[in-house]
């Protein structure tokens, strides 16, 4: 257990810059739901994300990043992602501990805070059809746009293996 402060959006941007990954961020009012964030679509092109932080009975944690309107069947997804049992949503405390974000700001970028590799990250195959993927930069009052292949490079650079799987119906 470390008492390290979660990384901030500035840390994230420096990390991306260090990898030579292009990214752009747009500030906006805090958004907590997909419905609230839809208003921003005209200003921010590309695939917009919804993130599900789940765990199985053996306390294995998974972050699934999918296209915002996609549906994930939580009753059957464990078979696809390699969970030990059916999954349930992870608690906000674990979300903060592992990914350094609050509910409503969950993002694939959160793996930058998972230094111990506790969370397996899954990117939905359908989301990868977009050239640009948008996610919260560790806070929900901004949206960061990044190339889809660059997102995978970022995830790998954090020591995680991004699993691109078809998790939506």
Residue pairs with C-beta under 8 A, 6 or more apart in sequence:
2 115
4 115
6 96
6 99
6 100
6 101
6 113
6 138
7 15
7 100
7 112
7 113
7 138
8 138
8 139
9 25
9 137
9 138
9 139
9 142
9 144
11 112
12 109
12 112
12 137
12 138
12 144
13 23
13 25
13 137
15 112
15 154
15 157
16 23
16 146
16 150
16 154
19 150
19 153
19 154
19 157
21 146
21 147
21 150
21 153
21 154
22 146
22 147
22 150
23 144
23 145
23 146
23 150
24 144
24 145
25 137
25 142
25 143
25 144
25 145
26 40
26 43
26 44
26 142
26 143
26 145
27 141
27 142
28 40
28 141
28 142
28 143
29 141
30 104
30 140
30 141
31 37
31 40
31 104
31 140
31 141
32 103
32 104
32 140
33 104
34 48
34 50
34 68
34 69
37 48
37 68
37 143
38 68
40 143
41 48
44 134
44 143
44 145
45 132
45 145
46 130
46 131
46 132
46 133
46 134
46 145
47 67
47 127
47 129
47 130
47 132
47 133
47 134
47 148
48 67
48 68
48 134
48 143
49 65
49 66
49 67
49 68
49 107
49 108
49 127
49 133
49 134
49 135
50 65
50 66
50 67
50 68
50 69
50 70
51 63
51 64
51 65
51 66
51 106
51 107
51 108
51 135
52 62
52 63
52 64
52 66
52 72
52 74
52 89
52 106
53 61
53 62
53 63
53 89
53 90
53 94
53 95
53 99
53 106
53 119
54 61
54 62
54 64
54 74
54 77
54 83
54 87
54 88
54 89
54 90
55 61
55 62
55 87
55 88
55 89
55 90
55 94
56 62
56 78
56 83
56 84
56 85
56 86
56 87
57 84
57 85
57 86
58 84
58 85
60 83
60 84
60 120
61 90
61 94
61 98
61 118
61 119
61 120
62 81
62 83
62 87
62 119
62 120
62 121
62 122
63 99
63 106
63 108
63 110
63 111
63 119
63 120
63 121
63 122
64 72
64 77
64 81
64 122
64 124
64 167
65 107
65 108
65 121
65 122
65 123
65 124
65 127
65 135
66 72
66 124
66 126
66 127
66 167
66 168
67 124
67 126
67 127
67 130
67 168
70 124
70 126
70 127
70 168
70 169
71 168
71 169
72 167
72 168
72 169
73 169
74 86
74 87
74 88
75 86
77 83
77 87
77 167
78 84
78 85
78 86
78 87
80 165
80 166
80 167
81 87
81 120
81 122
81 163
81 165
81 167
82 120
92 102
92 103
95 101
95 102
95 103
95 106
96 102
98 110
98 113
98 114
98 118
98 119
99 106
99 107
99 110
99 111
99 113
99 114
99 119
100 110
100 112
100 113
100 138
101 107
101 110
101 113
101 136
101 138
101 139
102 140
104 140
105 136
105 138
105 139
105 140
106 136
107 135
107 136
107 137
107 138
108 121
108 123
108 133
108 135
108 151
108 155
109 135
109 136
109 137
109 138
109 144
109 154
110 119
110 138
111 119
111 121
111 155
111 158
111 160
112 138
112 154
112 158
113 138
114 158
114 160
115 159
117 159
117 160
119 160
120 160
120 163
121 155
121 160
121 161
121 162
121 163
122 162
122 163
122 164
122 165
122 167
123 151
123 152
123 155
123 162
123 163
123 164
123 165
124 164
124 165
124 166
124 167
124 168
125 164
125 165
125 166
125 167
126 166
126 168
127 133
127 148
128 148
128 164
130 148
131 147
131 148
132 145
132 146
132 147
132 148
133 145
133 146
133 147
133 148
133 151
134 143
134 144
134 145
134 146
135 143
135 144
135 146
135 151
136 142
136 143
136 144
137 143
137 144
146 154
151 162
152 162
152 164
155 161
155 162
156 162
